[in-house]
Amino acid sequence: MYKEGMAGHPVDYEKARKLCLKAAEHKAFIIVPSGKVCPNLGVAEAENYLGMTYRHGMGIDKVKSELIFELKNIRNGLSVS
């Protein structure tokens, strides 16, 4: 909603980023009572949006954003170069 200014909310990248951080803290998959493993809807989307905010400096200082993005890539065994 805040990323695109939907439902009467103004565009607010910082608020969108904070909400996505909260969503991304959850496990990507959950086990339901029947034992079936199901995707936890919204977690992957939140992580993807966070990656975009870090990469493009949306709602966060650009230098800090680049550092966070690079550190996350290093942690995941990826290289940006």
Number of C-alpha atoms within 10 A of each C-alpha: 14 17 17 12 13 10 8 8 11 12 14 15 19 15 14 21 24 13 14 20 16 11 19 19 11 13 12 15 13 14 11 9 7 6 8 8 11 11 12 14 13 14 20 18 13 20 18 13 18 21 18 15 21 23 16 15 17 18 17 15 11 15 11 12 20 17 13 15 21 18 14 15 14 12 10 9 8 11 11 7 4
